[in-house]
């Protein structure tokens, strides 16, 4: 059940995760997630959240105006 709308079931899919940091944009594509079929709310498992934190931290060390990272290639 969805924690946002309390109505829909969540399905496993992928999404794009975006972070703004110091006038730069970090984009992580193909991130595994759970998406509500009713309201579209996206949630991540603890494991995926931890991996996203590592990916974003690493991207911050090589900042460009835009960084696009494929989750599957670095996770």
C-alpha positions as CSV (number, residue, x, y, z in Angstrom):
1,X,0.0,0.0,0.0
2,X,1.2,3.5,-0.8
3,X,2.3,5.7,2.2
4,X,1.3,8.9,0.3
5,X,-2.3,8.2,-0.9
6,X,-3.0,5.0,1.2
7,X,-4.9,3.7,-1.9
8,X,-2.5,2.3,-4.5
9,X,-0.2,-0.7,-4.7
10,X,3.5,-0.1,-5.4
11,X,5.2,-1.7,-8.4
12,X,8.9,-2.2,-9.0
13,X,10.2,0.0,-11.7
14,X,13.1,2.5,-12.3
15,X,13.2,6.3,-12.2
16,X,15.6,9.2,-12.6
17,X,16.9,10.8,-9.4
18,X,18.0,14.5,-9.6
19,X,20.0,16.6,-7.1
20,X,21.0,20.2,-7.3
21,X,24.3,21.0,-5.6
22,X,26.3,24.2,-5.8
23,X,24.8,25.4,-9.1
24,X,25.3,22.0,-10.6
25,X,22.8,19.2,-11.4
26,X,23.5,15.5,-10.7
27,X,21.3,13.1,-12.6
28,X,21.2,9.4,-11.8
29,X,19.2,7.4,-14.3
30,X,17.7,3.9,-14.1
31,X,17.4,3.9,-10.3
32,X,15.3,1.0,-8.9
33,X,12.2,2.2,-7.1
34,X,8.7,1.4,-6.0
35,X,6.0,3.5,-7.6
36,X,2.4,3.9,-6.6
37,X,0.0,2.9,-9.4
38,X,-2.5,5.5,-8.2
39,X,-0.7,8.6,-7.2
40,X,2.8,8.0,-8.7
41,X,4.6,8.5,-5.4
42,X,8.2,7.1,-5.6
43,X,10.0,5.4,-2.8
44,X,13.4,3.7,-2.5
45,X,14.5,0.8,-0.5
46,X,17.1,1.4,2.2
47,X,19.8,-0.3,0.1
48,X,19.0,1.9,-2.9
49,X,19.0,5.0,-0.8
50,X,22.4,4.1,0.7
51,X,23.8,3.5,-2.8
52,X,22.3,6.8,-4.1
53,X,24.0,8.6,-1.3
54,X,27.4,7.0,-2.3
55,X,26.9,7.9,-6.0
56,X,25.9,11.5,-5.3
57,X,28.9,11.9,-2.9
58,X,31.3,10.6,-5.5
59,X,29.7,12.8,-8.2
60,X,30.3,15.9,-5.9
61,X,34.0,15.3,-6.1
62,X,34.1,15.7,-9.9
63,X,31.5,18.4,-10.3
64,X,30.5,19.6,-13.7
65,X,27.5,21.8,-14.6
66,X,25.6,18.5,-15.3
67,X,26.6,15.0,-14.3
68,X,24.5,12.1,-15.7
69,X,25.2,8.7,-14.1
70,X,23.6,5.3,-14.9
71,X,22.8,3.6,-11.6
72,X,23.2,0.1,-13.0
73,X,26.8,0.9,-14.1
74,X,28.0,2.2,-10.8
75,X,25.9,0.4,-8.1
